[in-house]
Amino acid sequence: MADIAHVYRPDLIAADLGLQGGVLAAEEGLETAIIHSLFTDARALPDDRLPEAEADRRGWWGDAMPPNVDGAPADGDKYGSRLWLLHREKQLPEVLRRAREYIEEALTWVIEDGIAERVEVETFVHRPGVLGFTVVIPRPSGAETFTYQYAWRGQAAKTEAA
């Protein structure tokens, strides 16, 4: 079944609806699902440090629907990523490591749903203020590679420890 296509626009550091001939485009691959998984805010965990001046733990509304006893959504899935927790962080190796963990966590469904046996993630500083990352999903039909950027807002120009 096809999804309404979302297309990543590196010039805007954002995704938008895909158009084809003036109408919404359809997409049957992984990209739309990956864009949704990475760029929808997942709920912060109880021990996550929230960005300065924020109290909202965010999260996708559907994750609040009847939870199981352990608090997870009824189907066990959690939607989105915790990348938003990094938007005021300095561009340090530790933050790049956390970004990689958040991306891998957001894409665990790819493995759980049997789409691929693993997900490979590389994170890097694309330019001051912009986190870059590449996601490779090896499949029997050939690896699929997706490259995205995420705009840091706070300490963007500081790339070394103070």
Secondary structure, 3 states (H helix, E strand, C coil): CCEECEEEECCCCEEEECEECCEECEECCCHHHHHHHHHCECCCCCCCCCCCCCCCCCCCHHHHCCECCCCCECCCCCCCECHHHHCCCCCCHHHHHHHHHHHHHHCHHHHHCCCCCCCEEEEEEEECCEEEEEEEECCCCCCEEEEEEEECCCCCCCCCCC
